[in-house]
Each structure stands twice: as C-alpha cells, then as structure tokens.
C-alpha cells in the first residue's frame, strides 16, 4: 500500500487504506486464534507425551499453511496461535507432556 501511495498519481484514500490495514491484521489474528482454539481440545486427548511433541511442531505449521492461501501473513497468524496456546496450554497439557515438549 505504501509503495502504491507513493508511485501512484492519484490521491490516497485514507479510509480505504485504513480499512484494508485493519482487515489484513484482523484476518491474521482470527486465523491464528481459531486454529489454536480448535487444537486445544485435541491436545487434551493424547495419552502419550510424545504426541504432544508432535502437536507442538505441527500446530505452527498448520497455522502457517492455513493462513498463506488466504493471502494473509502466516507469521502473524503463527505468533497469535502461539500466544493463545501459551495462555491456555498449561491448563490443558499435563506436566509430563510439558516437560517432554520443553526438552524436545
């Protein structure tokens, strides 16, 4: 948007730019939070700590791959997913699985 505003001969419509900015960041945050909230119940079920390690690696990858086809930044979606998972993870994941994930 910034390059287009500088190189284009027309005046920049700030209302459209602000709306596009908000939509862009809101989409990234919604995707990251949604995937995290969908996977938190899945993380309650595995009885094996090793499966928690696999899920801890697969969750950011799944988030990134879900965000990119929608043309939003996968990086911000992964950061949001990580923040939400960190907030609710200790309540869901047992201590033995957390120790193994940290070691992993």
N, CA, C and O of each residue as an XYZ file, in Angstrom:
416
protein
N       0.815     -1.186      0.000
C       0.000      0.000      0.000
C       0.860      1.252      0.000
O       0.542      2.226     -0.682
N       1.932      1.232      0.751
C       2.779      2.414      0.850
C       3.436      2.716     -0.488
O       3.514      3.879     -0.884
N       3.907      1.699     -1.189
C       4.545      1.915     -2.486
C       3.526      2.424     -3.486
O       3.823      3.316     -4.281
N       2.334      1.868     -3.453
C       1.280      2.324     -4.356
C       0.915      3.775     -4.084
O       0.663      4.533     -5.021
N       0.882      4.170     -2.829
C       0.542      5.556     -2.488
C       1.611      6.527     -2.975
O       1.297      7.651     -3.366
N       2.866      6.102     -2.953
C       3.959      6.979     -3.381
C       4.058      7.045     -4.895
O       4.264      8.126     -5.447
N       3.918      5.924     -5.578
C       4.127      5.882     -7.023
C       2.899      6.245     -7.835
O       3.026      6.606     -9.005
N       1.740      6.160     -7.261
C       0.508      6.440     -7.992
C       0.281      7.943     -8.054
O       0.595      8.676     -7.116
N      -0.263      8.381     -9.164
C      -0.521      9.812     -9.363
C      -1.786     10.282     -8.636
O      -1.959     11.478     -8.401
N      -2.651      9.359     -8.288
C      -3.925      9.724     -7.660
C      -3.746      9.954     -6.171
O      -2.810      9.429     -5.568
N      -4.645     10.740     -5.568
C      -4.575     10.909     -4.105
C      -4.929      9.599     -3.400
O      -5.710      8.792     -3.905
N      -4.347      9.416     -2.246
C      -4.541      8.187     -1.480
C      -5.814      8.281     -0.638
O      -5.941      9.187      0.186
N      -6.753      7.360     -0.834
C      -7.953      7.371      0.009
C      -7.634      6.736      1.368
O      -7.501      5.515      1.461
N      -7.512      7.533      2.398
C      -7.097      7.034      3.706
C      -8.122      6.120      4.350
O      -7.762      5.212      5.099
N      -9.397      6.351      4.064
C     -10.402      5.471      4.666
C     -10.267      4.046      4.124
O     -10.382      3.083      4.883
N     -10.026      3.907      2.833
C      -9.840      2.579      2.243
C      -8.554      1.930      2.706
O      -8.502      0.719      2.921
N      -7.514      2.738      2.861
C      -6.237      2.219      3.324
C      -6.339      1.731      4.761
O      -5.833      0.659      5.092
N      -6.980      2.497      5.600
C      -7.136      2.101      6.999
C      -7.983      0.835      7.114
O      -7.688     -0.047      7.919
N      -9.027      0.755      6.308
C      -9.881     -0.440      6.333
C      -9.114     -1.671      5.859
O      -9.242     -2.744      6.448
N      -8.318     -1.524      4.802
C      -7.521     -2.651      4.310
C      -6.493     -3.087      5.355
O      -6.238     -4.281      5.511
N      -5.910     -2.136      6.064
C      -4.933     -2.437      7.115
C      -5.583     -3.220      8.249
O      -5.036     -4.220      8.714
N      -6.750     -2.764      8.691
C      -7.462     -3.447      9.779
C      -7.908     -4.834      9.338
O      -7.779     -5.792     10.100
N      -8.428     -4.955      8.124
C      -8.857     -6.266      7.627
C      -7.684     -7.232      7.539
O      -7.812     -8.411      7.871
N      -6.547     -6.728      7.091
C      -5.371     -7.574      6.950
C      -4.924     -8.129      8.298
O      -4.704     -9.332      8.433
N      -4.789     -7.261      9.290
C      -4.335     -7.730     10.598
C      -5.410     -8.529     11.319
O      -5.093     -9.487     12.024
N      -6.656     -8.160     11.158
C      -7.725     -8.915     11.812
C      -7.794    -10.333     11.264
O      -8.018    -11.281     12.017
N      -7.601    -10.483      9.952
C      -7.627    -11.815      9.356
C      -6.529    -12.711      9.896
O      -6.753    -13.894     10.154
N      -5.341    -12.146     10.068
C      -4.217    -12.920     10.587
C      -4.470    -13.355     12.026
O      -4.216    -14.500     12.400
N      -4.966    -12.434     12.811
C      -5.208    -12.724     14.219
C      -6.333    -13.740     14.384
O      -6.247    -14.635     15.225
N      -7.382    -13.601     13.587
C      -8.513    -14.529     13.672
C      -8.087    -15.937     13.279
O      -8.475    -16.905     13.933
N      -7.301    -16.062     12.229
C      -6.853    -17.396     11.796
C      -5.990    -18.043     12.868
O      -6.189    -19.211     13.202
N      -5.034    -17.294     13.411
C      -4.159    -17.849     14.445
C      -4.917    -18.264     15.690
O      -4.675    -19.336     16.243
N      -5.837    -17.415     16.132
C      -6.616    -17.733     17.332
C      -7.563    -18.901     17.085
O      -7.743    -19.751     17.957
N      -8.165    -18.947     15.905
C      -9.117    -20.022     15.603
C      -8.425    -21.386     15.576
O      -8.932    -22.352     16.145
N      -7.283    -21.461     14.925
C      -6.583    -22.746     14.864
C      -6.113    -23.163     16.251
O      -6.186    -24.338     16.610
N      -5.636    -22.208     17.019
C      -5.204    -22.539     18.377
C      -6.367    -23.047     19.217
O      -6.238    -24.042     19.929
N      -7.499    -22.364     19.134
C      -8.663    -22.788     19.921
C      -9.243    -24.109     19.429
O      -9.846    -24.849     20.207
N      -9.066    -24.410     18.147
C      -9.514    -25.706     17.633
C      -8.597    -26.844     18.082
O      -9.053    -27.968     18.288
N      -7.320    -26.553     18.231
C      -6.379    -27.611     18.584
C      -6.212    -27.808     20.087
O      -5.671    -28.829     20.511
N      -6.654    -26.871     20.888
C      -6.540    -27.045     22.341
C      -7.335    -28.268     22.823
O      -6.803    -29.040     23.621
N      -8.574    -28.482     22.380
C      -9.270    -29.717     22.803
C      -8.571    -30.983     22.291
O      -8.614    -32.022     22.951
N      -7.934    -30.904     21.129
C      -7.212    -32.060     20.606
C      -6.017    -32.374     21.498
O      -5.661    -33.539     21.675
N      -5.402    -31.344     22.057
C      -4.233    -31.555     22.915
C      -4.604    -32.168     24.255
O      -3.718    -32.647     24.963
N      -5.848    -32.173     24.623
C      -6.268    -32.823     25.884
C      -6.270    -34.334     25.769
O      -6.069    -35.034     26.761
N      -6.490    -34.831     24.594
C      -6.749    -36.254     24.403
C      -5.526    -37.160     24.364
O      -5.585    -38.250     24.934
N      -4.406    -36.772     23.719
C      -3.318    -37.754     23.584
C      -2.770    -38.220     24.926
O      -2.357    -37.400     25.746
N      -2.763    -39.529     25.155
C      -2.238    -40.039     26.422
C      -0.707    -40.053     26.460
O      -0.114    -40.084     27.537
N      -0.077    -40.030     25.299
C       1.372    -40.119     25.216
C       1.999    -38.730     25.151
O       1.548    -37.897     24.365
N       3.010    -38.460     25.942
C       3.697    -37.173     25.869
C       4.352    -36.922     24.509
O       4.496    -35.773     24.091
N       4.749    -37.999     23.817
C       5.367    -37.843     22.510
C       4.402    -37.212     21.502
O       4.824    -36.439     20.641
N       3.123    -37.536     21.605
C       2.142    -36.939     20.703
C       2.003    -35.440     20.939
O       1.712    -34.691     20.006
N       2.206    -35.003     22.158
C       2.191    -33.567     22.430
C       3.368    -32.881     21.741
O       3.244    -31.749     21.274
N       4.506    -33.566     21.680
C       5.654    -33.008     20.971
C       5.357    -32.861     19.487
O       5.703    -31.852     18.872
N       4.720    -33.867     18.920
C       4.351    -33.805     17.508
C       3.353    -32.669     17.278
O       3.473    -31.926     16.303
N       2.384    -32.535     18.159
C       1.409    -31.447     18.015
C       2.054    -30.077     18.204
O       1.633    -29.107     17.573
N       3.053    -29.983     19.049
C       3.698    -28.686     19.247
C       4.478    -28.258     18.005
O       4.663    -27.062     17.781
N       4.933    -29.202     17.202
C       5.601    -28.876     15.948
C       4.575    -28.676     14.830
O       4.753    -27.811     13.973
N       3.518    -29.462     14.835
C       2.537    -29.410     13.759
C       1.618    -28.190     13.848
O       1.139    -27.713     12.820
N       1.368    -27.687     15.032
C       0.440    -26.562     15.192
C       0.911    -25.305     14.460
O       0.121    -24.727     13.713
N       2.152    -24.852     14.633
C       2.572    -23.666     13.880
C       2.584    -23.900     12.373
O       2.237    -23.007     11.600
N       2.982    -25.104     11.956
C       2.992    -25.399     10.533
C       1.579    -25.372      9.962
O       1.348    -24.803      8.895
N       0.650    -25.978     10.657
C      -0.741    -25.973     10.215
C      -1.296    -24.553     10.162
O      -2.035    -24.208      9.240
N      -0.948    -23.744     11.132
C      -1.408    -22.358     11.147
C      -0.849    -21.590      9.963
O      -1.579    -20.870      9.283
N       0.426    -21.740      9.719
C       1.067    -21.038      8.606
C       0.461    -21.463      7.271
O       0.154    -20.625      6.423
N       0.294    -22.766      7.094
C      -0.248    -23.266      5.827
C      -1.722    -22.913      5.647
O      -2.212    -22.881      4.519
N      -2.425    -22.651      6.728
C      -3.824    -22.223      6.623
C      -3.935    -20.741      6.274
O      -4.881    -20.331      5.602
N      -2.988    -19.948      6.719
C      -3.053    -18.506      6.503
C      -2.582    -18.109      5.109
O      -3.153    -17.199      4.510
N      -1.581    -18.753      4.592
C      -0.988    -18.344      3.319
C      -1.949    -18.412      2.132
O      -1.943    -17.482      1.325
N      -2.774    -19.450      1.970
C      -3.697    -19.443      0.825
C      -4.726    -18.311      0.881
O      -5.288    -17.932     -0.147
N      -4.970    -17.781      2.060
C      -5.913    -16.664      2.195
C      -5.229    -15.322      2.002
O      -5.847    -14.272      2.182
N      -3.948    -15.355      1.635
C      -3.142    -14.160      1.352
C      -3.023    -13.239      2.558
O      -3.044    -12.016      2.426
N      -2.901    -13.832      3.711
C      -2.568    -13.080      4.915
C      -1.244    -13.642      5.427
O      -0.863    -14.766      5.098
N      -0.566    -12.861      6.220
C       0.753    -13.270      6.699
C       0.640    -14.468      7.635
O      -0.044    -14.418      8.657
N       1.317    -15.529      7.266
C       1.334    -16.704      8.111
C       2.127    -16.487      9.383
O       1.882    -17.142     10.397
N       3.087    -15.558      9.330
C       3.930    -15.315     10.501
C       3.111    -14.730     11.649
O       3.220    -15.203     12.780
N       2.306    -13.725     11.385
C       1.486    -13.142     12.451
C       0.430    -14.126     12.935
O       0.083    -14.129     14.116
N      -0.081    -14.953     12.045
C      -1.036    -15.985     12.455
C      -0.371    -16.990     13.391
O      -0.985    -17.431     14.362
N       0.881    -17.356     13.108
C       1.612    -18.298     13.966
C       1.906    -17.658     15.320
O       1.796    -18.319     16.352
N       2.278    -16.383     15.324
C       2.544    -15.692     16.589
C       1.282    -15.646     17.441
O       1.331    -15.903     18.644
N       0.154    -15.318     16.820
C      -1.113    -15.283     17.553
C      -1.472    -16.664     18.079
O      -1.912    -16.797     19.221
N      -1.290    -17.677     17.268
C      -1.564    -19.052     17.695
C      -0.690    -19.422     18.886
O      -1.159    -20.046     19.838
N       0.574    -19.038     18.831
C       1.474    -19.324     19.938
C       1.081    -18.616     21.219
O       1.176    -19.192     22.303
N       0.637    -17.366     21.105
C       0.214    -16.623     22.291
C      -1.035    -17.236     22.922
O      -1.123    -17.355     24.144
N      -1.997    -17.624     22.088
C      -3.222    -18.226     22.619
C      -2.925    -19.594     23.216
O      -3.446    -19.931     24.279
N      -2.096    -20.384     22.546
C      -1.752    -21.705     23.058
C      -0.983    -21.600     24.371
O      -1.198    -22.394     25.287
N      -0.088    -20.620     24.458
C       0.664    -20.417     25.688
C      -0.246    -20.023     26.833
O      -0.010    -20.403     27.980
N      -1.277    -19.267     26.529
C      -2.206    -18.827     27.565
C      -3.016    -19.996     28.123
O      -3.201    -20.095     29.336
N      -3.500    -20.880     27.252
C      -4.374    -21.971     27.683
C      -3.665    -23.314     27.797
O      -4.229    -24.248     28.367
N      -2.461    -23.442     27.280
C      -1.746    -24.710     27.268
C      -1.511    -25.335     28.622
O      -1.774    -26.526     28.784
N      -1.020    -24.578     29.626
C      -0.752    -25.202     30.925
C      -1.988    -25.800     31.590
O      -1.868    -26.718     32.402
N      -3.160    -25.298     31.260
C      -4.391    -25.863     31.830
C      -4.790    -27.162     31.148
O      -5.500    -27.984     31.728
N      -4.335    -27.343     29.924
C      -4.771    -28.472     29.110
C      -3.739    -29.589     29.080
O      -4.084    -30.768     29.159
N      -2.490    -29.218     28.967
C      -1.421    -30.194     28.791
C      -0.856    -30.571     30.153
O      -0.572    -29.699     30.974
N      -0.696    -31.856     30.389
C      -0.165    -32.344     31.656
C       1.305    -31.987     31.845
O       2.000    -31.641     30.890
N       1.761    -32.076     33.075
C       3.132    -31.676     33.387
C       4.166    -32.575     32.721
O       5.208    -32.090     32.281
N       3.896    -33.878     32.639
C       4.863    -34.774     31.999
C       5.011    -34.464     30.517
O       6.114    -34.533     29.974
N       3.910    -34.122     29.860
C       3.976    -33.768     28.445
C       4.684    -32.431     28.245
O       5.417    -32.264     27.271
N       4.474    -31.474     29.156
C       5.157    -30.172     29.040
C       6.650    -30.320     29.220
O       7.427    -29.655     28.536
N       7.061    -31.186     30.134
C       8.499    -31.406     30.339
C       9.115    -32.009     29.081
O      10.203    -31.609     28.667
N       8.425    -32.967     28.476
C       8.960    -33.575     27.254
C       8.973    -32.574     26.103
O       9.916    -32.565     25.312
N       7.949    -31.733     25.993
C       7.913    -30.741     24.913
C       9.047    -29.743     25.083
O       9.677    -29.357     24.098
N       9.318    -29.320     26.302
C      10.419    -28.384     26.536
C      11.746    -29.035     26.174
O      12.608    -28.393     25.573
N      11.917    -30.283     26.529
C      13.143    -30.980     26.182
C      13.242    -31.207     24.677
O      14.334    -31.199     24.109
N      12.112    -31.406     24.049
C      12.084    -31.631     22.600
C      12.511    -30.382     21.883
O      12.556    -30.361     20.653
